[in-house]
Amino acid sequence: MRIAVISESFLPTISGVTTSVCKVLEHLAATGHEAMVIAPYGAPAEYAGFPVHTVSALNYRQFPVGIPSPQVQKLLADFRPDVLHAASPFLLGAQGISAANRLDIPSVAIFQTDVAGYAHRNHLGPATALAWRFVKWVHEGATRTLVPSSSSMAALLRLGVPRLAMWTRGVDLNGFHPNVKNDPAVAALRERISPTPPIGARRDVIVGYVGRMAPEKQVERLRALRGLPGIRLALVGDGPSVPSIGRALAGMSVTWLGRLSGAELAVAYASFDLFVHAGTEETFGQTIQEAHAAGLPVVAPYAGGPIDLVAHGENGYLFRPDDDRDLRHWVSQLVGDPALRARMGEAGRRAVLGRSWPTVCADLVDYYEQAIDERRAVRAHTHVPPSMQR
């Protein structure tokens, strides 16, 4: 199969969209498919052996945002893919889907970024409704739209987006594993974050966060943990909100670990005692899956993707989204009970065992095939000019 991937985000930018696209490309390479990538300017020339074509981009909050380009349709026409994969389509992805339709190429759109939620959070008023209309227009053009959570599914159904299906995200079950705790690097990092106390004293519990430091992640809400005895915060990631977060958490015991990946990221997870996510606009929550794979209990809001990932009282807790006191309460429950943390961490690991990237990507390839079959069925009942038949 020949797959064209058009992505709003790609390396060197680190995001959930980038991670998913990279894992998909690695799977396509390992299973003998052909692919090419269209991404914003600044991306590497190739990935997983596949060519990466870049288009002009604007910088927005440290992110390159791809803008429509006449290159897109030509690249698709020259490559002649069997299907287009549009990762979190916005401006660039929307153009890709439109071009694919003109070329009679089926498309699978991955809904991953809550653009309308961003507009609402920033009090953009009429722009919120406009954003939803744009989302609907983009995804109506796709042969199939895949959503990552029941919350996203409900939102797009209310919007009237057709041809929806659920596609979750994978997690690296080997890289993020409870056994990583045995790595000497973990002991060293734990000592850095929470030094060994005097004999007879209890070591402070490490409350960790991993993710982009951006307004939509609402990391500033961790100030609700101020004064909670026996905790140290460890934050992994970077982004435009670092100064704001620093001000919000001033005076608290915080270790800033910066942006990490690979083995270093696995060591960071393994050094935590529990994981907290405060943002209410996640369409999925990839770092929650990673924390569960590492054997950590999770505290997250009862909103968006976390609802599907955290079973309240089993592998973590879901707090009321608008109540920082509730966030503090559930973190406090875990801080004071090591046995509860261990039990919930084990449950979290079990919950993700069926979500390896190879398994999830195989499901995605099945969706590609369905989209191709659906387009063939439409062709069978519609006259297609010979010049557009593939």
N, C-alpha and C positions, 0 to 999 in steps of 0.2 A: 504494500500500500504506500502511496505517496501522500504525505501530509505537509501542508504549509501551516506554520505556526506564526500568528501575528500577536504580539504581546505589547501591552502598554508599559510593561516594566521588565527589564532584563539586566543581566550583569553589566557593570559592576554594582548596580543598585541591589541591595538586599531587601527583599520583601517577601510576603507570602506568595504573591504572584510569581516572582522570580523563582522561588524555591520549587513551586509546582511545575513550572515550565521546564526547569532543568531536569527534574525527576522524570517528567514525561519524555523528554528528549533522550535521556539515558536509557529508558525502557525501549523506546522505538529503535535505538541503535542496537541494543542487546537482542532484540527480537527480529532483526532483519528488515525493518522498514526503511523507506527513504523519507527525508524531511529537509525542510529549509525554514529559516526563521526571518521574520521581519520585525525589527525592534527599533527603539529610539537611538539616536546618535550617541556614540560612546561605548557601545557594546563590543565585545570581542569579535573577531572575524569568523570564528567558528566555535561550535560547542558540540561535544560528543561526536565529532567527525562530520557534523552538518554545517553548511555555510550559514552565516548570519549576515543579513543585509540591513543596513541602517538607513533611517530617514531623519530628516531635520527634527529638532526637538527644542522645546523651551524649558528652562529650569524653573520649577515651582517647588518651594520648600525643600530644596536639596534633591528633588526628583527631576530627572529629564522626562518631559511629557512629549510624546511623539505627536507631530501634527500631520494632517493629511498631505499626501504627496502623490504626484502623478506616477511615481515609481511603483506604487503598490500594485496597480492593475497590471502593469507590464511585467512585474516580477511573478505575479500569479499566472499570467498568460504564458510566460516562458517556461515556468516550472510544470504547469499542467497537473496540479495535485488532484488526487481523488477526493480530498476533503480539506476544508480549512478549519483549523483550531484557532478560535479567537479568545485569547486569555484576558479576562476582565475588560471587555471591550468598552472603550470610551471614544475619543476622537479618532485615533489611529485604527482601533478595532472596528469602529463603525464603518470607516471607509473600506476596510478589508472585507467586511460582510457584504457591503453594497457591490464592491467589485466582483466578489465571488458570485453573487446573484447574476450580474451581467454576463459573467462567463459560464453560467450554468454549473457552478461548483457548489456542492452542498457544504454547509457550515455547521460547526458545533461551537456554541458560545458558552464560555464558562463565567457564570455570575459570581464575582468574588469581592467587589468593592462596593460599599454602600454609599454611592455618590449622593443619593437623595438624603441619606442620614447626615452626611457632612453638611449639606445645605441647611438642613433643619437645625443642627447643633450650632451653626454659626449665625442663626437668626437672619437668614437671607430672605425670609418672607416669601414673596411670589416666586423666587428662584427655586424654592423647594418643590413646588408643583411643577415648575418647568423641568427640573432635574428628573422627576419621576416620568414625565412625558417623554423625555429624551431616552431614559432607560427603556421604556416600553417600545419606542420606535426602533432602537438598536436591536433589541432582542426579538421583536416581531420579524425582523429580516432574516434571522437565523433559522436553519432547518430544525435545530434542536438547541434548547438552552438547558444547561446543567447547573443545578443549584447545590450548595454544600450542606444545607441544613433545613430543618422543618420550618424554622423562622423565615428563611429566605424564600422557601417555597410558598408559604402563606402570603408573604408580601407581594410576590410576583403574580400569584393567583388573583389577589385583590386588584392588582393593577390591570389584569386582563391579558398578561403575556401568555401566548399559547405554547404548546409543545414542550412542556417542562418535564424534567426527570431529575432524580437525585443522584449526585456523584460526590462522594465524600473525598477527603484527602488522605494520603498515605502518611506513614511515619516510619522512620528508620529504627526498627526494633532491635537491631544489633548495636548501632551506635549509641542509642539512648537505652540503657539497660541498668537495672539495679546493681549488677556486678561491677559497674564502673566505680562504685564506692570504694572498691579495694585498690584502686590506682593510687600510688603514693602522691600523685599530683593533687588528688582530692584532699588528702590529709593536710597537705601544705596550704591549699586554698582555704580550707576550713579554719586553719590556724590564723591565716591572714584576716579572715572576716570576723571570726569569733574566737579570740585567743583562749587557750586552756586556762580555766579559772583556778584559784587556789584550791588546795585539797579540801574536800567536803562541800564545795560550792557546785551548783549546777551550771553547765555550759549554756550560754545563751543560744536560743533557737534561731536558725538562719531562715528568714523569710525572703524568698527570691522572686524576681520578675525577669522575664526575657521578652524583648520586643522592641519595636521602634519607639523612640522617645518623641512622640508627636501628639498634637492636641487630641486626636480621636482615641488615643490609648488611655488618656485620663490618668496617667501615672501619679499626678499630683494628689489624687485621692488617697494615696497611701499615707498622707499626713494624718488620716483617721487613726493610725496606729501609734501616734505620738503618746509617749508615757506608758505604753503597754510594757510591763516589766518582762525582762528576760528575752528580748528579741534583738536581732541585728538584721538590717536590710541589705540585700545584695542585688544590684541592678545591672542587667546585661543589655546593651544596645546603645544606640546613639540617635541623634536627630535634632530637629530644631527646638524641641521643648526642653532640652537639657537645662538651660538657665532657669526656666520657669519651675521645673521640678526641683532644682537645687534650692530655690527660694522657698518652695512649699515644704521641703523636708529639712530645712535649716535647723541645726541643733539635734537632729536625730542621728543615730549611729547607722551611717550608710556607706557601703563600699561600692564604688563605681567601677565596674569591670569592663566597660566599653563594648564595642561590637566584637563578638566572638563567633566562630564557626567551627565545624568539624570536631576534632577531638577536644579542643579547648572548650567548646560549647557543651559537649557531653560531660566534661569534668565540672563545669559550672553547675549544671543541673544536679549532678551527683553530690555536690557540696551543700545543696539546699536541704532543709528539713521539710519545707512545704512551699507551695507555689501560689502566688496571688496574681490575679488579673483583674483590673478595675474597669476597663473600657466596656461601654455598653453598645458599641456599634460593630462588633465583630460578626461578619457573615459566617465565619467558621470558628477559628481559634486554634491555629496550628500549634502554637507553643503550649497550649493545654494538653494536646495529644502527646507532645514530646515529654512534658512533665509526667504524664501518666506512664508513658513507656519507661521512664527513668525510675518509676516506683514512688512518685510523690503524690500526696493528697493535694487537691486544688481547691482554692476559694475563688469564685468568679461570680459575676452578676447573673441574675435570672433574666437574661436578655440575649437575643440573637443566637449565634452558634453555640455558646457554652451550655445552653439548655439541653442540647443533644449529647454533650460530651461529659457533663458532670451529673452523676446520679446523687442527688442530695441525700446525705447521710450514709452513702455507700463508699464512694471514692472521693468525696469532698463535700463542699457546701456551696449553695447558691444563695447569694444575699440579695435583698431587695435593691433594685438598681438605683433608686433615688435616696438610699439611706446609708450614709457612711457609718452610722452606729452599728448597723447590722453587719457590715463588712468587718468592723472591729470585733464584734461579738464572735463571729465564726472563726476568725483567725485566733482569737483568744482561746476558743475551745480546743483547737489543735495544738497551740503552743503549750498548753498545760497538760497534755496527755500523750506521751510518747507511744504508748501502745495503740492508741487510736490512730495516730499518724501512720504507724506501721501497717495496721489493718487496712486503712483506706488506701495507702500506697500500693499494697498488693492487689487490691480490687481494681485500682486504676490500671495497673499493668495488664491484668486479665482482660479489661475492657477493650484494649487496643490490639490484642494479639491477632485479630483477623483483618487488620488494616495496614499490612505491609505495603510499601510502594509497588512491588510487582503485582500484587493482587488488585490494588486499586487501579493501576494503569491498564491492566488487562481488561477491567470493566470499561475503561475509557475507550479502548480500541473497539470493544463491542458496540459502544455508542457511535463511533465513527462509521462502523459497518451499517448500523441501522439508518444513519443519516444518508449514506450512499444509496441504500435500498429504497428509502423514502423518495429521494430525488429521482431514481429510476422509475418508480411507480408514477410519479407526476409526469415524467417525460412520456410514459406509455399512453397517457391520456391527454397529452398536450402536444401540439405540433412544435417541434424545435427545429429551427433552421439548420441545415446540414453544417454550416460553418461553426455552429455552437455545439454540435454533438461530439462527445468525447469517447 
